[in-house]
Amino acid sequence: MTPTTPTDVRAELPMPFLLVQHDPMTAADPLSALKKAKRRFDRLQELLPDREARRNSLLTDAHADPLTDEEKTLREQRRARGEKNPPIPGRGRRPAIARAINQTERNVHNLYEAELARRRQAEQPRRLTDPDTALAELHEAQRLVDEVATARDAYYEAIAEALPSHIKGTRPTGPDADRFTDVKAITGLDPAHLRRIQRAILDT
């Protein structure tokens, strides 16, 4: 579900695309609309690694049982003395976390383990944020990740709308060939990628 760069489009398509509202100033000029969509997607795509890292960090801190070794030792000592341990912040939240980021619980677990491994390698604490605070901020962090996917979908739709219509087995000629060349120059994608995007959009 993680958005990819345009060069990874083979791995992304086919997939459902979101319909977008067009700017009336560019709707009549598909190439201008394409340039605008590409600028927005490129800008947001550069932010994606930091946004995903923030989402994964909050996911981990909101996750069940993010205990340090010291905390685990204290709990074991209480149990040995016959004392009751206090509730663990975040326990049982995996289903809620999965819903918040629109992933399966298995994927949540994998992201959690990967983030803990990263923290160990970076010699960071197992917990960086209070679990309740992390869960509260997780929705907004996921929204920012999803914003990149929305921009990607709008970019792909702009590509499809800017391309001339295509009949299988033929090549564009005349003005259609010029338009195809313009789209290729704007996007930097090869013809096979462009047609694959066009087919995926038209088939939805």
C-alpha positions as CSV (number, residue, x, y, z in Angstrom):
1,M,0.0,0.0,0.0
2,T,2.9,2.1,0.1
3,P,3.0,4.5,-2.9
4,T,6.0,4.1,-5.3
5,T,7.8,6.4,-7.6
6,P,6.7,6.5,-11.3
7,T,9.5,4.2,-12.3
8,D,7.9,1.5,-10.1
9,V,4.6,1.8,-11.9
10,R,4.7,-1.8,-13.1
11,A,4.4,-3.0,-9.5
12,E,1.6,-0.7,-8.8
13,L,-0.8,-1.3,-11.7
14,P,-3.5,-2.4,-12.1
15,M,-5.1,-0.9,-9.0
16,P,-8.1,1.2,-8.0
17,F,-7.7,4.8,-8.7
18,L,-9.5,7.7,-7.0
19,L,-11.5,10.2,-9.1
20,V,-10.3,13.7,-8.6
21,Q,-11.9,17.1,-9.0
22,H,-10.2,19.1,-11.8
23,D,-9.0,22.7,-11.6
24,P,-11.2,24.6,-14.1
25,M,-8.2,26.6,-15.1
26,T,-6.3,23.4,-16.3
27,A,-9.2,21.0,-17.2
28,A,-9.3,22.4,-20.7
29,D,-5.6,21.8,-21.1
30,P,-4.6,18.2,-20.3
31,L,-0.9,18.9,-20.6
32,S,-1.1,21.8,-18.1
33,A,-3.1,19.6,-15.7
34,L,-0.5,16.8,-16.1
35,K,2.3,19.2,-15.2
36,K,0.5,20.4,-12.2
37,A,-0.3,16.8,-11.0
38,K,3.3,15.7,-11.6
39,R,4.7,18.6,-9.6
40,R,2.4,17.8,-6.6
41,F,3.1,14.1,-6.8
42,D,6.9,14.7,-7.0
43,R,6.8,17.1,-4.0
44,L,4.8,14.7,-1.8
45,Q,6.8,11.7,-3.0
46,E,9.9,13.3,-1.5
47,L,8.2,13.6,1.8
48,L,6.9,10.0,1.9
49,P,9.9,8.3,3.6
50,D,9.7,10.8,6.5
51,R,5.9,10.4,6.7
52,E,6.1,6.6,6.7
53,A,8.9,6.7,9.4
54,R,6.7,8.9,11.6
55,R,3.7,6.6,11.1
56,N,5.7,3.5,11.9
57,S,7.2,5.2,15.0
58,L,3.7,6.1,16.3
59,L,2.4,2.7,15.4
60,T,5.1,1.1,17.5
61,D,4.6,3.3,20.5
62,A,0.9,2.8,20.4
63,H,1.3,-1.0,20.0
64,A,0.7,-3.6,22.6
65,D,3.4,-4.3,25.2
66,P,6.2,-2.0,24.2
67,L,8.2,-2.8,27.4
68,T,11.8,-2.2,28.1
69,D,14.0,-4.9,29.6
70,E,13.9,-3.0,32.9
71,E,10.1,-2.9,32.9
72,K,10.0,-6.6,32.1
73,T,12.3,-7.3,35.1
74,L,10.2,-5.2,37.4
75,R,7.0,-7.1,36.4
76,E,8.7,-10.4,36.8
77,Q,9.8,-9.4,40.3
78,R,6.3,-8.4,41.3
79,R,4.9,-11.7,40.0
80,A,7.6,-13.6,42.0
81,R,6.5,-11.7,45.1
82,G,2.9,-12.5,44.4
83,E,2.0,-8.9,43.6
84,K,-0.3,-7.9,40.8
85,N,1.2,-6.0,38.0
86,P,-0.4,-2.7,36.7
87,P,-2.0,-2.8,33.2
88,I,0.4,-2.4,30.3
89,P,-0.3,0.8,28.3
90,G,-1.3,-0.1,24.8
91,R,-2.1,-3.8,25.4
92,G,-4.7,-5.2,23.0
93,R,-4.6,-2.2,20.6
94,R,-3.5,-4.0,17.5
95,P,-7.0,-4.2,16.0
96,A,-7.5,-0.5,16.6
97,I,-4.1,0.3,15.1
98,A,-4.8,-1.9,12.0
99,R,-8.1,0.0,11.5
100,A,-6.4,3.4,11.9
101,I,-3.9,2.7,9.1
102,N,-6.1,0.4,7.0
103,Q,-3.8,-2.6,7.3
104,T,-4.1,-6.1,8.4
105,E,-3.0,-7.0,12.0
106,R,-0.3,-9.1,10.4
107,N,1.1,-6.1,8.6
108,V,0.9,-4.1,11.8
109,H,2.9,-6.7,13.6
110,N,5.5,-6.7,10.8
111,L,5.8,-2.9,10.9
112,Y,6.1,-3.0,14.7
113,E,8.9,-5.6,14.7
114,A,10.8,-3.7,11.9
115,E,10.6,-0.4,13.8
116,L,11.8,-2.1,17.0
117,A,14.8,-3.6,15.1
118,R,15.6,-0.2,13.7
119,R,15.6,1.3,17.1
120,R,17.8,-1.3,18.5
121,Q,20.3,-0.8,15.7
122,A,20.2,3.0,16.3
123,E,20.5,2.4,20.0
124,Q,17.2,4.2,20.7
125,P,14.8,3.5,23.5
126,R,12.1,0.9,22.7
127,R,9.5,3.6,23.4
128,L,9.7,7.1,22.3
129,T,6.2,8.4,22.8
130,D,3.5,7.8,25.4
131,P,1.2,5.0,24.1
132,D,-2.0,7.1,24.4
133,T,-0.4,10.1,22.7
134,A,0.9,7.9,19.9
135,L,-2.4,6.3,19.2
136,A,-4.1,9.7,19.1
137,E,-1.6,11.0,16.6
138,L,-1.6,7.9,14.5
139,H,-4.6,8.9,12.4
140,E,-3.1,12.1,11.2
141,A,0.2,10.4,10.5
142,Q,-1.6,7.9,8.3
143,R,-3.6,10.7,6.6
144,L,-0.3,12.3,5.5
145,V,0.9,8.9,4.1
146,D,-2.4,8.5,2.2
147,E,-2.1,12.0,0.8
148,V,0.8,10.7,-1.3
149,A,-1.3,7.9,-2.7
150,T,-4.0,10.3,-3.6
151,A,-1.5,12.5,-5.4
152,R,-0.2,9.5,-7.2
153,D,-3.7,8.5,-8.3
154,A,-4.4,12.1,-9.6
155,Y,-1.1,12.0,-11.5
156,Y,-1.9,8.7,-13.1
157,E,-5.4,10.0,-14.1
158,A,-3.8,13.1,-15.6
159,I,-1.5,11.0,-17.7
160,A,-4.4,8.9,-19.0
161,E,-6.4,12.0,-19.9
162,A,-3.4,13.7,-21.6
163,L,-2.6,10.7,-23.7
164,P,-4.3,10.4,-27.1
165,S,-6.7,7.5,-27.5
166,H,-5.0,4.2,-28.5
167,I,-6.0,1.3,-30.7
168,K,-4.1,-1.8,-29.9
169,G,-1.5,-2.7,-32.6
170,T,-1.2,0.9,-33.9
171,R,1.1,3.8,-33.3
172,P,-0.1,7.4,-32.9
173,T,0.4,9.7,-36.0
174,G,0.1,13.4,-36.7
175,P,-1.1,15.5,-33.7
176,D,-1.6,12.3,-31.6
177,A,2.1,11.5,-32.0
178,D,3.0,15.0,-31.0
179,R,0.8,14.7,-27.9
180,F,2.3,11.4,-27.0
181,T,5.8,12.8,-27.3
182,D,4.8,15.7,-25.0
183,V,3.4,13.4,-22.4
184,K,6.5,11.2,-22.5
185,A,8.7,14.3,-22.1
186,I,6.7,15.6,-19.1
187,T,6.6,12.4,-17.2
188,G,9.9,10.8,-18.2
189,L,8.1,7.4,-18.5
190,D,8.6,5.1,-21.5
191,P,5.7,4.3,-23.8
192,A,4.9,0.9,-22.3
193,H,4.5,2.5,-18.8
194,L,2.3,5.3,-20.2
195,R,0.0,2.8,-22.0
196,R,-0.2,0.6,-18.9
197,I,-1.3,3.5,-16.8
198,Q,-3.8,4.6,-19.5
199,R,-5.3,1.1,-19.7
200,A,-5.6,0.8,-15.9
201,I,-7.4,4.1,-15.6
202,L,-9.8,3.4,-18.5
203,D,-10.6,0.0,-17.2
204,T,-11.7,1.2,-13.7
